[in-house]
Amino acid sequence: MNTGSDESGDAVVAADGAKPDGAVREQDGQGLGSRAPEFVKARRVLHLSWQVGVFVLGLAVVGAGIVMLPLPGPGWVVIFGGMAIWATEFVWAQLVLRWTKRKVTEAAQRALDPKVRRRNIILTSIGLVVIGALLGVYLWKFGLEMPWKIKDQ
């Protein structure tokens, strides 16, 4: 590992991407921070404009996802897409997406546990039986009439 130091005495990162203390620099895009092109990051005004554009675009996508929650459409998928757009530029969005991915992965692993699956199937079956019983009582008591009174005039 070839490491050196610059004039200030600080260690310089080796050619293979490793730092002198043994930590490896994240070169695969998994590090936190802006993913704007280098020429954009080099100019402060351009980078600020880039960030505003990314924020507005992400806000529009998240807003569309929020609108899709009560309406037909993939609301949560669109919201997370907007968060992914924000994550290209903002560290807070990257951290939120990492946390969300970790929680979703943990929930998926728990759902695959045979005991949890059995419990979920039992609870779903009980819920369906209760709903069926309530529907049966309603139909027995009221028949197929609508719950509100509509008079033909």
C-alpha positions in Angstrom: 0.0 0.0 0.0 1.6 3.2 -1.1 0.7 6.1 1.1 2.4 9.4 1.5 1.8 12.7 3.1 1.3 16.1 1.7 3.0 19.3 2.9 0.6 19.7 5.9 1.6 16.3 7.2 -1.9 14.8 6.6 -1.9 11.3 5.2 -2.9 10.9 1.6 -5.2 8.2 0.4 -3.4 5.3 -1.3 -3.8 4.6 -4.9 -6.0 1.5 -4.2 -8.6 3.7 -2.3 -7.6 2.6 1.2 -6.9 5.1 3.9 -3.8 4.7 6.0 -5.9 3.7 9.0 -7.3 0.7 7.1 -10.7 2.1 6.2 -11.6 1.8 2.6 -13.1 4.7 0.8 -16.5 4.1 -0.7 -16.1 4.3 -4.4 -19.2 2.4 -5.5 -21.6 5.3 -4.9 -22.7 4.1 -1.5 -21.1 7.0 0.4 -23.2 9.9 1.7 -23.2 13.2 0.0 -24.0 14.8 -3.3 -23.9 12.8 -6.5 -23.8 15.8 -8.7 -21.3 15.8 -11.5 -17.9 17.2 -10.6 -18.2 20.3 -12.8 -21.4 21.2 -10.9 -19.9 20.6 -7.5 -16.9 22.8 -8.4 -19.1 25.9 -8.9 -21.0 27.0 -5.8 -23.9 28.8 -7.6 -24.3 26.0 -10.1 -24.3 23.4 -7.3 -26.9 25.4 -5.3 -29.1 25.7 -8.4 -28.6 21.9 -8.9 -29.7 21.2 -5.4 -32.8 23.5 -5.7 -33.7 21.7 -9.0 -33.3 18.2 -7.3 -35.4 19.4 -4.3 -38.2 20.7 -6.5 -38.3 17.6 -8.7 -38.3 15.3 -5.6 -41.0 17.4 -4.0 -43.2 17.1 -7.1 -42.7 13.3 -7.2 -43.4 13.0 -3.4 -46.4 15.3 -3.8 -47.8 13.1 -6.6 -47.3 10.0 -4.4 -49.2 11.6 -1.6 -52.0 12.4 -3.9 -52.0 8.8 -5.1 -52.4 7.4 -1.5 -56.2 7.9 -1.4 -56.5 7.7 -5.2 -55.7 4.7 -7.5 -52.0 4.5 -8.1 -48.8 3.3 -6.6 -48.6 6.0 -3.9 -45.9 4.6 -1.7 -43.7 3.5 -4.6 -43.9 7.0 -6.0 -43.1 8.6 -2.6 -40.1 6.4 -2.2 -39.1 7.3 -5.8 -39.2 11.0 -4.8 -37.1 10.2 -1.7 -34.6 8.4 -4.0 -34.4 11.6 -6.2 -33.7 13.6 -3.0 -31.1 11.0 -1.9 -29.0 11.8 -5.0 -28.2 15.1 -3.4 -29.2 15.3 0.3 -27.6 13.2 3.1 -30.8 13.3 5.2 -32.7 11.6 2.4 -30.0 9.0 2.0 -30.2 8.2 5.7 -34.0 7.9 5.6 -33.8 5.5 2.6 -31.1 3.4 4.3 -33.3 3.2 7.5 -36.4 2.4 5.5 -34.6 -0.3 3.5 -33.3 -1.9 6.7 -36.7 -1.9 8.3 -38.4 -3.4 5.2 -35.7 -6.1 5.0 -36.2 -6.9 8.7 -40.0 -7.1 8.3 -39.6 -9.3 5.2 -37.3 -11.6 7.2 -39.8 -11.7 10.1 -42.7 -12.4 7.7 -40.8 -15.5 6.3 -40.5 -17.0 9.8 -42.8 -20.0 9.9 -44.2 -19.1 13.4 -45.0 -15.6 12.2 -46.6 -16.9 9.0 -48.7 -19.3 11.0 -49.8 -16.5 13.3 -50.7 -14.2 10.4 -52.7 -16.9 8.7 -54.6 -17.7 11.9 -55.3 -14.0 12.6 -56.5 -13.5 9.0 -58.7 -16.5 9.2 -60.3 -15.3 12.4 -60.8 -11.8 10.9 -62.5 -13.3 7.9 -64.8 -15.4 10.1 -65.7 -12.3 12.2 -66.5 -10.2 9.0 -68.5 -13.1 7.6 -70.5 -13.4 10.8 -71.2 -9.7 10.9 -72.2 -9.7 7.3 -74.5 -12.7 7.9 -76.2 -11.0 10.9 -76.7 -7.9 8.9 -78.3 -9.8 6.0 -80.4 -11.8 8.3 -81.7 -8.7 10.1 -82.0 -6.3 7.2 -82.0 -8.4 4.1 -80.5 -6.9 0.9 -82.0 -3.5 1.6 -79.8 -0.5 1.6 -79.0 0.9 5.0 -80.5 4.3 4.1 -84.0 4.8 3.0 -84.6 5.8 -0.6 -88.1 6.7 -1.5 -89.2 6.6 -5.1 -91.2 9.7 -6.0 
